[in-house]
Amino acid sequence: MAAIIEIENLTKQYRGHRGQKAVDSLNLIVEEGAIFGFVGPNGAGKTSTLRIMATLLQPTQGEIRIAGHSTTKAPRRVRAVIGYMPDFFGVYNDMLVWEYLDFFGACYHLPIPQRMQLIGDLLELVDLAHRRDDPVERLSRGMKQRLALARTLAHDPQVLILDEPTTAQDHSGRYQLAELSKQFHGDRQGTVLMITHDVDLIARYAHRLIVLHEGRVLLDGPTGEVFSQVEELKKSFVVPPVAMQLARELAHLGVPAQVLTLEDFYQVCVPKQVTRKAG
């Protein structure tokens, strides 16, 4: 298969983080027409890599090419071939649902007749046709997430980049979004890159699994093979965001905290002297 994404010696270092690189000399080839899962602990470089792919960040060194176009030298051409859905997405609450999609269709210079047909098709796809004339602000967060996915598909991209696409979804919604990604891959022979903490979702839908750690590729291969290499991958690398958020909040308060992985759950631990003082 031809390469759709080529990452060469990619490095990203943020100001004020001396010696610490979010992405560290990353090299990766992503073949066209498959679903890829990106997993790893918080701070592994997943989101930074995807944001550079989406032309939202400039790399410190190295380069990413998507469909032959450089994200730094030809960002407009890259944007024409990708659909990017970030973890925290923006919607315009003062628009109606159909107006929201019409606006983004216009941004991609789609003619009005094509936009009208496209809006109906996309709303059917994400199960929001019945909310077509509702203000966006009346949608639940999960519905807004589905609307954001519809927006990313408006210009028929070759590559779909999803950063935690199921965070606002209930159990059925999680799988609905995953099925939509699978449908995009199947119908359009598109390539999907998905960051998620939901390992069950990755195991069910991803053809290839890439594990990042400290800005580098730790494991890369067919999903089943990677899971077999690391039996405890789910517990070792994928910690629920709420546990990590709690640990970070405690750290901001000056309380050292550690997330421990137990057999069936996660525990945020603090030193005994802290709990005694609090008592």
KAVENUR-V952066 format. One line per field, one symbol per residue. burial: I if it has 16 or more other C-alpha atoms within 10 Angstrom, else O. A space follows every 10 residues. Layout:
# KAVENUR-V952066
burial=???
This chain:
# KAVENUR-V952066
burial=OOOIIIIIOI IIIOOOOOOO IIIIIIIIOI OIIIIIIIII IIOIIIIIII IIIIIOOIIO OIIIIIIOII IIOOIOOIIO IIIIIIIOOO OOOOIIIIII IIOIIOOOOI OOOOIOOIIO OIIOIIOIIO IIOOIIOOIO OIIIIIIIII IIIIIOIIII IIIIIIIIIO OOIIIIIIOI IIOIIOOOOI IIIIIIIIIO OIOOIIIIII IIIIIIIOII OOIOOIIOOO OOIIIOIIII OOOIOOIIOI OOOOOOIIIO IOOOOOOOOI OOOOOOOOO
